[in-house]
Amino acid sequence: MKKYAIGIILFCVSNIVFSCSQDDLSAKEIVDRAFKATRAAGVEAISTLTIIDSKGRERIREIAIVSKLYDDGETEKRLIRFLAPADVRGTGLLTFDYENDDDDMWLFMPALRKTRRIVSNEKAKNFMGSEFSYADMTPPNLDDFTYTLLGDSETEGIECWEIAITPVDDDVADENGFSKRIVHIAKGISVIRKAVYYDLDGELHKELNVKEIEEIDPQNHKYRFMNMVMTNKQNDRRSVMKVNEIQFNPNVKDDFFTTRYLERF
């Protein structure tokens, strides 16, 4: 009985300390935790991207995604390869997501048989006709934005922090395609559950809803979005990214993350 009572006390104390440590976080620290919560050592996945126009017509793409961390977790390399249908088969996007520097992106189009680099002023463009932009493919550089904690919110029944993210200048806004983004980050696991985007004129533009999340690396508490819906509020288009298969694999081959492999199709 005595051991049981001590256990209860220790559990309560640890919860109080954890709660206090979370409450003491700044808005920027919360966002940083949210980005890092999805940076797993290595991942392989098969996903379906469904693009839905304003009349409900669908275009479906099957995609393979591999990613791996480098430089003690400060760089995440990711390869996105389209598998189907035939008109996009072989198209690939290679990204190097640097924690404290501008990301590198290369796009390979099989019809042209060459790879071209995605430059900064292209990152706000739609990715392969979807409502996701190239900028949405990687987390942004934290120092390019300011952060304001707006309060608490609830998304998908989960208690969240609500934080406004604002570009530090017009160049950053132009590159990312928004004047403000409001994110809702789940307390406890620190993962984004919702994001609302405002265009460069300050008008409501897009809304991202994360419907499902899976903890793929329980030892290090790393998560992946399993079902995301990006809705364009200005033209009623939607894009749904759903993961069909996923595997945590820290030993993903390094060869995947080269422009040579990008073109090997």
C-alpha distance (Angstrom), angle and dihedral (degrees) to the residues before:
residue distance angle dihedral
M1 . . .
K2 3.80 . .
K3 3.83 92.2 .
Y4 3.81 89.4 47.5
A5 3.83 91.2 52.8
I6 3.80 91.9 48.4
G7 3.81 89.7 49.8
I8 3.81 91.2 52.9
I9 3.80 91.1 49.9
L10 3.81 93.1 49.3
F11 3.82 90.8 48.0
C12 3.80 91.5 51.4
V13 3.80 93.1 46.2
S14 3.83 92.1 49.7
N15 3.80 90.6 50.3
I16 3.80 91.3 50.5
V17 3.81 91.9 49.7
F18 3.84 91.5 47.1
S19 3.80 91.2 48.5
C20 3.80 92.2 49.0
S21 3.81 92.5 47.8
Q22 3.81 90.2 52.6
D23 3.81 92.9 47.2
D24 3.82 90.0 52.1
L25 3.82 93.7 56.8
S26 3.79 118.9 110.5
A27 3.80 120.2 -127.5
K28 3.81 90.6 -105.5
E29 3.82 91.9 50.3
I30 3.81 90.9 51.3
V31 3.82 91.4 51.8
D32 3.82 90.4 46.4
R33 3.82 89.8 53.3
A34 3.80 90.3 49.4
F35 3.81 92.5 53.9
K36 3.80 92.9 46.0
A37 3.82 92.4 47.7
T38 3.82 89.4 70.5
R39 3.82 97.1 43.6
A40 3.81 101.3 100.6
A41 3.82 123.9 -179.9
G42 3.81 91.8 -112.7
V43 3.80 136.8 -15.4
E44 3.81 138.2 -177.1
A45 3.80 120.0 -168.4
I46 3.79 145.3 164.1
S47 3.79 114.5 -145.0
T48 3.78 140.6 177.6
L49 3.80 120.9 -134.8
T50 3.81 112.9 -161.2
I51 3.80 116.8 -168.9
I52 3.81 113.3 -161.6
D53 3.81 122.1 -169.8
S54 3.81 127.6 -150.2
K55 3.84 90.8 -87.8
G56 3.79 93.9 52.8
R57 3.80 96.0 -105.0
E58 3.80 113.4 147.9
R59 3.77 136.1 -144.3
I60 3.80 114.5 -170.6
R61 3.79 126.2 -156.8
E62 3.81 127.4 -175.1
I63 3.79 113.8 -145.1
A64 3.81 137.3 -172.1
I65 3.81 116.9 -151.0
V66 3.80 129.1 -170.5
S67 3.79 126.9 176.3
K68 3.79 138.5 174.5
L69 3.80 137.7 -179.5
Y70 3.80 123.3 -121.6
D71 3.82 137.1 175.5
D72 3.82 93.7 39.9
G73 3.80 90.7 -52.1
E74 3.81 96.7 -50.2
T75 3.82 93.3 110.5
E76 3.80 126.8 47.9
K77 3.80 116.8 -167.2
R78 3.79 117.0 -160.8
L79 3.79 135.1 -177.6
I80 3.81 120.5 -162.6
R81 3.82 114.4 -169.4
F82 3.82 125.9 -176.2
L83 3.81 112.2 -136.4
A84 3.81 101.5 177.2
P85 3.00 155.9 68.2
A86 3.79 104.5 32.1
D87 3.82 96.4 -115.2
V88 3.83 92.6 62.9
R89 3.81 99.6 26.8
G90 3.80 111.3 132.9
T91 3.80 96.0 18.5
G92 3.78 108.3 137.1
L93 3.79 141.2 -174.3
L94 3.80 120.4 -157.8
T95 3.81 117.0 -167.0
F96 3.78 133.6 -176.2
D97 3.79 106.8 -161.3
Y98 3.81 109.3 -161.2
E99 3.78 118.2 -164.9
N100 3.82 95.2 -142.0
D101 3.79 105.1 20.2
D102 3.80 141.5 54.0
D103 3.80 113.2 -72.7
D104 3.80 124.1 -113.8
M105 3.82 119.8 -133.8
W106 3.79 132.7 -177.6
L107 3.81 126.0 -173.6
F108 3.82 123.0 -158.4
M109 3.80 119.6 -160.7
P110 3.85 113.2 -169.8
A111 3.80 93.3 -153.3
L112 3.80 90.5 60.4
R113 3.82 93.9 37.3
K114 3.77 91.9 -142.3
T115 3.79 141.2 94.4
R116 3.76 123.1 -125.6
R117 3.77 129.8 -169.6
I118 3.82 118.9 -116.4
V119 3.81 105.5 -129.1
S120 3.79 125.2 -150.6
N121 3.81 96.8 -98.0
E122 3.83 90.6 55.2
K123 3.81 97.6 54.6
A124 3.81 93.3 87.9
K125 3.83 90.8 58.8
N126 3.79 122.0 103.7
F127 3.79 115.6 -89.2
M128 3.81 110.7 -122.1
G129 3.80 93.4 -27.8
S130 3.80 94.5 -54.3
E131 3.81 129.1 121.3
F132 3.81 88.9 -109.8
S133 3.80 112.9 94.0
Y134 3.79 127.3 -145.7
A135 3.82 86.4 -107.3
D136 3.82 88.7 58.1
M137 3.81 89.9 60.1
T138 3.83 92.6 74.5
P139 3.82 135.6 27.4
P140 3.82 112.1 -100.1
N141 3.79 127.0 -114.5
L142 3.82 104.8 -85.1
D143 3.80 94.2 -140.5
D144 3.81 91.7 58.7
F145 3.82 90.6 72.3
T146 3.80 143.6 48.2
Y147 3.80 121.4 -132.2
T148 3.79 131.6 -144.7
L149 3.80 124.6 -175.3
L150 3.81 105.5 -137.4
G151 3.81 96.7 -178.1
D152 3.78 137.9 -99.4
S153 3.80 128.6 -32.3
E154 3.80 140.1 170.1
T155 3.81 124.0 -123.7
E156 3.81 125.5 176.8
G157 3.82 86.1 -9.7
I158 3.82 91.0 -57.1
E159 3.82 123.4 123.1
C160 3.80 108.9 -121.6
W161 3.77 145.0 177.1
E162 3.82 113.1 -115.6
I163 3.80 112.0 -143.7
A164 3.82 132.2 177.7
I165 3.81 115.0 -141.7
T166 3.81 115.4 -162.3
P167 3.83 128.2 -177.3
V168 3.81 113.6 -114.2
D169 3.82 92.2 -131.9
D170 3.81 144.0 -0.1
D171 3.81 93.4 -92.2
V172 3.81 91.9 59.0
A173 3.80 90.1 45.1
D174 3.81 91.9 51.6
E175 3.81 92.3 47.2
N176 3.80 93.7 51.4
G177 3.80 97.4 35.5
F178 3.81 99.5 -126.7
S179 3.80 139.4 88.3
K180 3.80 92.7 -154.4
R181 3.78 138.9 2.6
I182 3.79 123.6 -162.9
V183 3.80 113.7 -156.9
H184 3.79 129.9 -167.1
I185 3.81 110.5 -150.6
A186 3.80 121.2 -167.5
K187 3.77 114.2 -118.6
G188 3.78 115.4 -126.4
I189 3.81 99.1 25.2
S190 3.84 95.3 36.8
V191 3.81 97.1 -138.6
I192 3.81 126.5 144.6
R193 3.80 112.6 -108.2
K194 3.81 100.0 171.9
A195 3.81 139.6 10.6
V196 3.80 129.5 -171.5
Y197 3.81 118.8 -159.8
Y198 3.83 128.1 -155.8
D199 3.79 119.4 -160.3
L200 3.80 126.3 -125.5
D201 3.82 90.1 -84.9
G202 3.80 91.4 54.4
E203 3.81 94.1 -107.1
L204 3.82 123.6 136.3
H205 3.80 106.6 -93.5
K206 3.82 116.7 161.3
E207 3.79 140.5 2.2
L208 3.79 125.8 -155.3
N209 3.81 119.4 -158.7
V210 3.80 120.7 -172.3
K211 3.80 105.3 -151.4
E212 3.81 100.5 177.4
I213 3.81 135.3 23.0
E214 3.80 129.6 -174.1
E215 3.79 128.9 -163.1
I216 3.81 100.9 -133.1
D217 3.82 97.1 174.0
P218 3.83 107.8 37.8
Q219 3.80 93.0 176.0
N220 3.81 92.7 61.8
H221 3.84 96.9 24.2
K222 3.80 96.2 -119.0
Y223 3.80 120.7 162.7
R224 3.79 140.8 -164.1
F225 3.79 130.5 -155.4
M226 3.81 106.4 -117.0
N227 3.80 99.3 -178.3
M228 3.82 124.1 21.9
V229 3.79 129.5 172.8
M230 3.80 121.0 -163.6
T231 3.81 112.6 -168.0
N232 3.79 123.4 -167.8
K233 3.81 105.0 -143.6
Q234 3.80 92.3 -165.5
N235 3.81 100.7 55.6
D236 3.84 103.3 17.6
R237 3.81 93.2 -119.4
R238 3.82 120.8 142.3
S239 3.77 136.0 -165.5
V240 3.80 122.6 -162.5
M241 3.79 121.5 -162.4
K242 3.80 111.5 -167.2
V243 3.81 125.6 177.2
N244 3.81 112.3 -137.3
E245 3.82 99.1 178.2
I246 3.79 130.2 13.4
Q247 3.79 135.5 176.4
F248 3.79 130.5 -175.6
N249 3.81 105.8 -133.6
P250 3.82 121.3 163.3
N251 3.82 88.5 -176.5
V252 3.80 97.4 67.1
K253 3.83 108.7 151.4
D254 3.79 114.9 -95.5
D255 3.83 89.5 -142.8
F256 3.82 89.9 74.3
F257 3.80 91.6 69.9
T258 3.79 100.9 63.8
T259 3.79 132.6 93.3
R260 3.80 87.6 -123.9
Y261 3.80 90.9 61.9
L262 3.81 90.4 41.5
E263 3.80 88.2 62.0
R264 3.81 95.0 42.7
F265 3.79 100.7 100.7
